[in-house]
Amino acid sequence: MSQTTSTIPITASGEPVWELPSRGVVGMACLIIAEAAIFIIFVVAYIFYMGKSLSGPTPQQVLELPIFGTICLLSSSFTVHYAVSALRKDNLRGCILGLGSTVLLGAIFLATTAQEWYHLIHDHGLTITTNLFGTTYYSLVGLHATHVVVGLIMLTLAFGLALRGNVHEAHSEKLEVLSLYWHFVDAVWVVVFLVVYVIGR
Amino acid sequence: MANANPVWEAIDETPTTRPRRLVLEVVHDWVTTVDHKKIGLMYIAYALIFLVIAGIEAMLIRIQLAVPNNHFVSPQVFNRLFTMHGTTMVFFVGMPILFGFGNYLVPLMIGARDMAFPRLNAFSFWISAFGGILLYFSYIGGSGLYGAGSAPDIGWFAYAPLTAKVFSPGHSTDYWTLAVFLSGIGSVGTALNIVTTTLCLRCKGMKLSRMPLLVWLYLVQGGLVFVAVGPLTAAQIMLLLDRYLGSHFFDTQAGGSAVLWMHFFWIFGHPEVYVLVLPAFAFVNEIVPVFSRKAIFGYPAMVAASVGIGFISLSVWAHHMFTVGLGAAGNTFFVFATMVISVPTGIKIFNWLATIWGGKIIFAVPMMFCVAFLFQFLIAGLTGIMLSAAPFDWQLSASYFVIAHFHYVLVGAILTALFGAFYYWYPKVTGRMMNETLGKWHFWLFIIGFHLTFDFMHIPGLLGMPRRIYTYEAGRGWDNLNLIVSIGGFVQAIGILIFVYNLIRSRTQGDIAGHDPWDAWTLEWAVPSPPPSYNFAVEPTVNSRRPLWDLKHPEDPDSDYE
């Protein structure tokens, strides 16, 4: 008992190296699948109730294409990717730059959404109780915005840590996991954009 | 014989020193633990408590229905009883007890030291536990204005528009929504953990094609949880928005659709049946070969059938909704999909039979439960195929025939397999065997009670007795049948009480089990009972599907045949 041997005989010689996927990436992929299921239901509800509102205002009357916000959000996918690949090469300045611009672009996107909601509520009197369009629009876009907020909080945290010099190349995998979430939030926006602003109008 | 094997000596047998500790220390230890085994046990203990509560609710329902024109409870209380019974059994007994077994067994079976995310694991448990407490807190906190009720009384699938603020004033429905929502978050967290653990923490040589079938089934179950619980969570968010912010998702007055809620609920609800039954398959997959002294028959076919069930189960939900009027195309699709799912299920049953066939069968209690499972699951499947035919379903939807059918699945298949799993793994968890004589009493009382209840329950359904009715008039031909059903319920309850007594008694008085009381082949039997907190002193390496067979039979290892 003094000498340590395996409970199971080791005869692995000659076998290929034992490599398993990273648990961070797999865990995030699982979370993304579960989140995608939630979003699909909200998108289905939006499509199902399209044009079924009993009263106005309708999307045709009040919605405008959020081109600027969309460009900001989609380009933040590139900046976060840049941050990860910079960190992999141990380029901390590049990482800070990438994270900082991602946070900035995400915040601009949120601001455009806020402005749009203010416009809808204040100028058109459209709230979640107004009609089915309001119900499905605010819940779908709001669910997405909630995810943007969560992503921004985590990215800001990473940005702050990077500014303090606490982030190193060894953390690049963790940052990659976070970036996967952010890419997912962006991909959802593409769907929301298509359904709400292109098809729905 | 096994102990003569030099490899056994390599097991870390350092006796765990257990100094006497204060109660507070023990509680603190359990509350703050992130050990997958302790969390698994907490899941199981928590589910057993709710099993007893929901079982008592079922008994009250059966007393009320035992004789015609009965007024044992009031109609309002009756509505709350069946709502709480269903919700509790699905979300706070079925899910947690199966996740408990998964938590305990999956890391041990794949040679890992813990789950992939131990703290997430603890979070998932506590959030689910909080959900259950919230549901029962509704008895105290649920009553709102207008003297409207305490516990929720909306049925376990909570159809709209009954759940609207107008029809369900007060807060009981909100407690229901939040409890289910929280349980869903916990389920997704645990499923995520099990899937990640399976994919990322397997020991050397444990290829996917060598994993025990139990782990495979939990992998498929995890995948199903992601895609099934998401829609439920989304629907609960919508319901909350409807009730609190005045949105109109399920508000028919503003153009909303009540049928949409049915779709969303059953998109969760039907895969949920498979979320619950796949782990039951998993237990049978482990127990049947060991007690037949044969390797499982058709391993690849079993894996393929499990994955097949996972996919097909996503496209059968609307067979709960044939009476809505889905149109010819919809009906045809869902009838067909529902019938197709019996193909992979049939493959499984034949493979279990082929495993038993020609084996040296040992009728210990776990195996007895598995044989009962095979028989009862077959009948449950056959009534399922009957109900899958839309015209038949139109006649019997929401009758006691449906109740009998799905209780045959939930009790006759899932709970029966679970009891087998309790007897099988109890020695691993506690280091002591459960009492065999008490086990046989439990088995026979439970099985006889089960058949009294649920065989006879089909007939009032065929005679037109609808589900959820509060009472009925004498002379419709339902009287004696309902009395038999109720008596059977109490026989089952006695069986389960014996089981609980056996659980508690064997903890201190059972025979010492040793590592491997069943002479089994999977990795969990290679570690001491109970396993140390780190599971494996040294990371194991496996070369076949039955690592302990290789160990015990070096002259004829499985790895020679791969």
HADDOCK unambig.tbl for C-alpha pairs under 7 A between the chains (distance, minus, plus):
assign (segid A and resid 1 and name CA) (segid B and resid 9 and name CA) 6.58 0.50 0.50
assign (segid A and resid 1 and name CA) (segid B and resid 10 and name CA) 6.05 0.50 0.50
assign (segid A and resid 4 and name CA) (segid B and resid 10 and name CA) 6.71 0.50 0.50
assign (segid A and resid 5 and name CA) (segid B and resid 10 and name CA) 5.62 0.50 0.50
assign (segid A and resid 6 and name CA) (segid B and resid 10 and name CA) 6.42 0.50 0.50
assign (segid A and resid 6 and name CA) (segid B and resid 538 and name CA) 5.37 0.50 0.50
assign (segid A and resid 6 and name CA) (segid B and resid 539 and name CA) 6.86 0.50 0.50
assign (segid A and resid 6 and name CA) (segid B and resid 540 and name CA) 6.04 0.50 0.50
assign (segid A and resid 7 and name CA) (segid B and resid 7 and name CA) 5.74 0.50 0.50
assign (segid A and resid 7 and name CA) (segid B and resid 8 and name CA) 6.56 0.50 0.50
assign (segid A and resid 7 and name CA) (segid B and resid 10 and name CA) 5.66 0.50 0.50
assign (segid A and resid 7 and name CA) (segid B and resid 11 and name CA) 5.90 0.50 0.50
assign (segid A and resid 7 and name CA) (segid B and resid 538 and name CA) 6.82 0.50 0.50
assign (segid A and resid 7 and name CA) (segid B and resid 540 and name CA) 6.04 0.50 0.50
assign (segid A and resid 8 and name CA) (segid B and resid 7 and name CA) 6.98 0.50 0.50
assign (segid A and resid 8 and name CA) (segid B and resid 540 and name CA) 5.28 0.50 0.50
assign (segid A and resid 8 and name CA) (segid B and resid 541 and name CA) 5.72 0.50 0.50
assign (segid A and resid 8 and name CA) (segid B and resid 542 and name CA) 6.84 0.50 0.50
assign (segid A and resid 9 and name CA) (segid B and resid 541 and name CA) 6.75 0.50 0.50
assign (segid A and resid 10 and name CA) (segid B and resid 541 and name CA) 5.79 0.50 0.50
assign (segid A and resid 18 and name CA) (segid B and resid 204 and name CA) 6.17 0.50 0.50
assign (segid A and resid 20 and name CA) (segid B and resid 200 and name CA) 5.25 0.50 0.50
assign (segid A and resid 21 and name CA) (segid B and resid 200 and name CA) 5.48 0.50 0.50
assign (segid A and resid 22 and name CA) (segid B and resid 200 and name CA) 6.38 0.50 0.50
assign (segid A and resid 23 and name CA) (segid B and resid 116 and name CA) 6.73 0.50 0.50
assign (segid A and resid 23 and name CA) (segid B and resid 196 and name CA) 5.98 0.50 0.50
assign (segid A and resid 23 and name CA) (segid B and resid 200 and name CA) 5.61 0.50 0.50
assign (segid A and resid 26 and name CA) (segid B and resid 196 and name CA) 5.88 0.50 0.50
assign (segid A and resid 27 and name CA) (segid B and resid 192 and name CA) 6.21 0.50 0.50
assign (segid A and resid 27 and name CA) (segid B and resid 196 and name CA) 5.64 0.50 0.50
assign (segid A and resid 30 and name CA) (segid B and resid 192 and name CA) 5.82 0.50 0.50
assign (segid A and resid 31 and name CA) (segid B and resid 192 and name CA) 6.96 0.50 0.50
assign (segid A and resid 33 and name CA) (segid B and resid 226 and name CA) 6.34 0.50 0.50
assign (segid A and resid 33 and name CA) (segid B and resid 227 and name CA) 6.98 0.50 0.50
assign (segid A and resid 34 and name CA) (segid B and resid 226 and name CA) 4.37 0.50 0.50
assign (segid A and resid 34 and name CA) (segid B and resid 227 and name CA) 5.75 0.50 0.50
assign (segid A and resid 34 and name CA) (segid B and resid 230 and name CA) 5.55 0.50 0.50
assign (segid A and resid 35 and name CA) (segid B and resid 230 and name CA) 6.61 0.50 0.50
assign (segid A and resid 37 and name CA) (segid B and resid 227 and name CA) 5.50 0.50 0.50
assign (segid A and resid 37 and name CA) (segid B and resid 230 and name CA) 4.99 0.50 0.50
assign (segid A and resid 37 and name CA) (segid B and resid 231 and name CA) 6.03 0.50 0.50
assign (segid A and resid 38 and name CA) (segid B and resid 230 and name CA) 4.60 0.50 0.50
assign (segid A and resid 38 and name CA) (segid B and resid 231 and name CA) 5.29 0.50 0.50
assign (segid A and resid 38 and name CA) (segid B and resid 233 and name CA) 6.85 0.50 0.50
assign (segid A and resid 38 and name CA) (segid B and resid 234 and name CA) 5.21 0.50 0.50
assign (segid A and resid 41 and name CA) (segid B and resid 231 and name CA) 5.85 0.50 0.50
assign (segid A and resid 41 and name CA) (segid B and resid 234 and name CA) 6.45 0.50 0.50
assign (segid A and resid 42 and name CA) (segid B and resid 234 and name CA) 6.94 0.50 0.50
assign (segid A and resid 52 and name CA) (segid B and resid 255 and name CA) 6.78 0.50 0.50
assign (segid A and resid 53 and name CA) (segid B and resid 255 and name CA) 6.55 0.50 0.50
assign (segid A and resid 54 and name CA) (segid B and resid 254 and name CA) 6.56 0.50 0.50
assign (segid A and resid 54 and name CA) (segid B and resid 255 and name CA) 6.36 0.50 0.50
assign (segid A and resid 128 and name CA) (segid B and resid 247 and name CA) 5.48 0.50 0.50
assign (segid A and resid 129 and name CA) (segid B and resid 246 and name CA) 5.28 0.50 0.50
assign (segid A and resid 129 and name CA) (segid B and resid 247 and name CA) 4.79 0.50 0.50
assign (segid A and resid 129 and name CA) (segid B and resid 248 and name CA) 6.95 0.50 0.50
assign (segid A and resid 132 and name CA) (segid B and resid 248 and name CA) 6.06 0.50 0.50
assign (segid A and resid 135 and name CA) (segid B and resid 247 and name CA) 5.14 0.50 0.50
assign (segid A and resid 135 and name CA) (segid B and resid 248 and name CA) 6.13 0.50 0.50
assign (segid A and resid 135 and name CA) (segid B and resid 249 and name CA) 6.92 0.50 0.50
